[in-house]
Amino acid sequence: MAGVLLAPGPVSVLASVGRLSAVFKDGMSNSKFISAAKKLEEAGFGSLVKIGANAFVKKPPQAMVQSLLMMSDFKDLCTAEEYESSYRKPASSAVSQKIKETVVSMGLVPAEVFSQ
């Protein structure tokens, strides 16, 4: 699950998690990605959406810092600083333009996040 949260940018897809690290890529299938994303969605970390491919849209760091500090079940995934750092990085090239446009049009990510 940490790979889904720590993939660069506000949106994670399976390929971006795989590019993050060999540790996360090992054994990361589409079904494992979906399972991890659903658990993170249930915990309030973001939303799993289907836009051609499955994508996990992370909540902005300012909305998550307190949650990361308080969720003991997820404290081993990442720190608030790691989450903020990964969110603010440019999205992986694995996140298509269609996915970016769709999450912006859905109101899940502000357009300016992708223009940085």
C-alpha positions in Angstrom: 0.0 0.0 0.0 2.9 2.4 0.7 3.8 2.3 -3.0 0.3 3.6 -3.9 0.7 6.5 -1.5 4.3 7.3 -2.3 4.1 7.2 -6.1 4.9 10.6 -7.5 2.1 13.1 -7.9 -1.5 13.3 -6.9 -2.5 10.2 -8.9 -1.1 6.7 -8.7 -1.5 4.0 -11.4 -0.1 0.5 -11.4 2.8 1.5 -13.6 3.8 4.5 -11.5 3.9 2.3 -8.4 6.0 -0.2 -10.3 8.5 2.5 -11.4 8.8 3.8 -7.8 10.9 0.9 -6.6 11.7 -2.7 -7.2 10.4 -3.5 -3.8 6.9 -2.2 -4.7 7.0 -3.7 -8.2 7.6 -7.2 -7.0 4.3 -9.0 -7.0 2.3 -5.8 -7.7 -0.5 -7.0 -9.9 -3.5 -5.1 -11.0 -5.6 -7.0 -8.4 -3.1 -6.1 -5.6 -3.1 -2.5 -6.7 -6.9 -2.4 -6.6 -7.0 -4.1 -3.2 -4.5 -1.6 -1.8 -6.3 1.4 -3.3 -9.6 0.2 -1.9 -8.1 -0.1 1.6 -6.6 3.3 1.3 -9.9 4.7 0.0 -11.8 3.2 2.9 -9.3 4.8 5.3 -9.9 8.2 3.7 -6.6 8.6 1.8 -8.2 9.2 -1.5 -10.4 7.8 -4.2 -10.1 4.8 -6.5 -11.4 5.7 -10.0 -11.6 3.8 -13.3 -10.5 5.9 -16.2 -9.3 3.5 -18.8 -7.0 2.2 -16.2 -7.5 2.0 -12.4 -6.2 5.2 -10.8 -5.9 6.2 -7.1 -6.4 9.9 -6.6 -4.7 11.0 -3.4 -6.1 13.6 -1.1 -4.1 16.8 -0.9 -1.4 16.8 1.9 -3.1 19.6 3.8 -6.2 17.4 4.1 -4.2 14.3 5.2 -1.5 15.5 7.6 -3.7 15.1 10.7 -5.1 11.8 9.5 -1.7 10.4 8.9 -0.7 11.3 12.4 -3.8 9.8 13.9 -4.3 6.6 11.9 -2.3 4.0 13.9 -3.2 1.2 11.5 -1.4 3.1 8.7 1.5 4.7 10.5 4.0 2.3 9.0 3.0 3.2 5.4 4.7 6.6 5.4 5.2 9.8 7.3 3.3 13.0 6.7 6.5 14.5 5.2 6.9 11.6 2.8 3.3 11.8 1.7 3.5 15.6 1.1 6.8 15.2 -0.8 5.4 12.5 -3.1 2.2 14.4 -3.7 4.1 17.5 -4.8 6.3 15.7 -7.3 5.3 15.7 -11.0 3.0 12.9 -11.8 4.6 9.8 -13.3 4.7 9.6 -17.1 2.6 6.5 -16.6 -0.4 8.8 -15.7 -1.9 9.6 -19.1 -3.2 12.9 -20.2 -6.7 11.4 -20.3 -6.4 10.5 -16.6 -5.1 13.9 -15.7 -7.9 15.7 -17.6 -10.6 13.4 -16.1 -9.6 13.8 -12.5 -9.4 17.6 -13.0 -12.9 17.6 -14.6 -14.2 15.4 -11.8 -12.9 18.0 -9.3 -10.6 15.5 -7.6 -7.4 17.4 -8.5 -6.9 21.1 -9.2 -5.6 21.8 -12.8 -2.6 23.7 -11.5 -1.2 20.6 -9.8 -0.4 19.2 -13.2 1.1 22.4 -14.6 3.9 22.5 -12.1 
